[in-house]
């Protein structure tokens, strides 16, 4: 079930090879949350229209929303979040050095009664 949605500003430097980042994140989720690798889904969406702070064109953001099913301990979730934040920091290292980049991660726990899935 885990789903990752990555929104990023059009001015970040690392616009390609999201597959490598998502591969790392999926492995982290499989190892820490005990989910099947097959169930992890990720997507990246570039934001063309944005305004950050005072409008400085060097301002940038990367926002990752991680959705997981509820029922895991805070310790387990915290470990997964910290490991994914490290992966994001590594992936966007050049933008962190050259821009005013903010990286955020929002963890959303979904209720088992409110998530529905069809698969083949």
N, C-alpha and C positions, 0 to 999 in steps of 0.2 A: 503494500500500500504506500509506503513513503513516496511523497511527491515533492519535488523541488522546483520552484519557480524562481528564476534568476532574472531580475530586471536590472539593466545597466544603462548608463548614459552613453550616448553616441561618441563621446570624446575619450572614452577609455582607450588605452593602448592595446590591451590584450583582447582583441575582438574575435580571434579565431582559436581553434582547438578547445572548445568547450567540452568536447567528448572526453578529453583527458581529465579535466576537472570533474566532470560528472562520474567518470569511472572511479576516481578516488573517493568521491562522496558516497557512491553506491557501496563500495567496499566497506567504508566506515560504518554505514548504516547496517549492512549485513552482519558485520562483526560485533557492533555494539548493541544493536536492537534485536538481534536474532531474527531478522526477516530474510525471506528468500531474495536473492539478488534479482531474479526475474520480476519481482513485484515492484522494484524501484523505478520511478519514472521522473525524468528531468526535462526541463525546457529553459531556454534563454530567450529573453525578449529585449531587443535594443529600444531604448526610449529616445526618440528624435526631438521631442518637445519637452523641455524641462527648464526649471529655474531653481537654482540653489543659492541660498544666502543672499548675497548682494549682487548676484548675476555674473560674478567673475567667470569668464569662459574656461578657466583652469579648474573650477569646481567640478567634482564628479561624484557619482555614487554607484555602488553595487548593493542591491538589496536582495537577499535570498529569503524566500519563505519556504519553510520546511513543514509539511503536513504529515503527521503520524497519527496512528490510532492511539487512543488513551489507554492507560493501564500500566504504564512503565514508571519506575521510580524516578524521582528527581535526580538522583545520582547518575543513573544510566542515561537519562536525557541530557544532563549537563555534560557528561563525557562526550557524547555524540556531538553536541553543539560545539564544544571547545575544539574537538578534532576537525570539524568542518570549517570552523573559523580559521584554523591554522592552514587548512588547504586553500581557503580563499585568499588568505594573506600571501601564501607562496605563489599562487596563480597570478595574482594582480600586483606582484612586487614592483614592477616597473612603474605602473601607474601610482602606486603608493609613494614612490620616490620622486616622481616628476610632477604630480598633480596634487590638488587638495582633495583626496579621495576619502570618502566615508564608506565603510563596509558594514552592513548591518545584517543580522539574521533574526528572523521572526519564527518562533516555533509555535505551531498551531496543533493542538491536540483535538482530534475529531472523535465524537462519540460513536461507538460501535452501532448504535441504533439509528444513526443519522448518515451513515455512509453506505452507498449501494454500488454494486459492481456487477457487470456482465463480462464474461471472458470466454474464450474458446480454448 
